[in-house]
Amino acid sequence: MSSTISGNVASFTSNEIVYIQETQGQALSPATTQVDGSGNYTFSGLTQGTYILYTQVAPNTFIEVIVDGTHNVANVNFAK
């Protein structure tokens, strides 16, 4: 079982990157994803745990997301 985290980056620039880290130091692959033409992004295949997401649009904004490994988390959005 695995989960996804998805959302949107407002006021994104072309080639905007969203970064993800697992708070317990587990290596993630990939640890980044590029937004699509509408600013949407998705990380998939995530196991149960706590993750930190951040982006260049809001460099001082860190969003903590807890996933249970079976449910998806949507609308994890960044505003400028």
C-alpha positions as CSV (number, residue, x, y, z in Angstrom):
1,M,0.0,0.0,0.0
2,S,1.1,3.5,-0.7
3,S,-0.1,7.1,-0.7
4,T,0.1,10.2,-2.9
5,I,0.5,13.9,-2.0
6,S,-0.7,16.4,-4.5
7,G,-1.5,20.0,-4.8
8,N,-0.9,23.3,-6.6
9,V,1.7,26.0,-6.6
10,A,0.2,29.4,-7.1
11,S,2.1,32.0,-9.2
12,F,4.5,29.3,-10.4
13,T,7.3,29.9,-12.8
14,S,8.0,27.6,-15.7
15,N,10.0,24.6,-14.5
16,E,8.9,25.2,-10.9
17,I,10.2,22.4,-8.6
18,V,8.5,21.0,-5.5
19,Y,10.8,19.3,-3.0
20,I,9.9,16.6,-0.5
21,Q,11.8,15.2,2.5
22,E,10.8,12.4,4.9
23,T,11.3,13.7,8.5
24,Q,12.9,10.5,9.8
25,G,15.7,10.7,7.2
26,Q,14.4,8.0,4.8
27,A,15.8,8.6,1.3
28,L,13.2,9.4,-1.2
29,S,13.3,8.8,-4.9
30,P,12.5,11.1,-6.5
31,A,12.9,13.9,-3.9
32,T,11.6,16.5,-6.4
33,T,8.9,16.9,-9.0
34,Q,8.2,19.5,-11.6
35,V,4.8,21.3,-11.7
36,D,2.7,20.8,-14.8
37,G,1.4,23.7,-17.0
38,S,-1.3,24.5,-14.5
39,G,1.0,24.5,-11.4
40,N,-0.1,21.0,-10.2
41,Y,2.2,18.4,-8.7
42,T,2.0,14.9,-7.3
43,F,4.3,12.7,-5.3
44,S,3.3,9.0,-5.4
45,G,4.4,5.7,-3.9
46,L,4.8,7.2,-0.4
47,T,4.8,4.9,2.6
48,Q,3.4,5.8,6.0
49,G,5.2,8.7,7.6
50,T,5.6,12.4,7.9
51,Y,6.9,14.5,5.0
52,I,8.0,18.1,4.6
53,L,7.2,19.8,1.3
54,Y,8.7,23.1,0.0
55,T,9.2,25.1,-3.2
56,Q,11.1,28.0,-4.6
57,V,7.9,30.1,-4.9
58,A,7.5,30.2,-1.1
59,P,11.0,29.4,0.1
60,N,10.2,30.1,3.8
61,T,7.0,28.0,3.7
62,F,7.3,24.4,4.8
63,I,4.2,22.2,4.8
64,E,4.2,19.1,7.0
65,V,2.1,16.3,5.7
66,I,1.3,13.0,7.5
67,V,0.3,10.0,5.3
68,D,-0.8,6.6,6.5
69,G,0.3,4.7,3.5
70,T,-3.2,3.8,2.4
71,H,-5.0,7.2,1.8
72,N,-4.1,10.0,-0.6
73,V,-3.6,13.6,0.6
74,A,-4.8,16.3,-1.9
75,N,-4.9,20.1,-1.9
76,V,-1.5,20.6,-0.4
77,N,-1.2,24.1,-2.0
78,F,1.5,26.8,-2.0
79,A,0.5,30.5,-2.3
80,K,3.0,33.2,-3.1
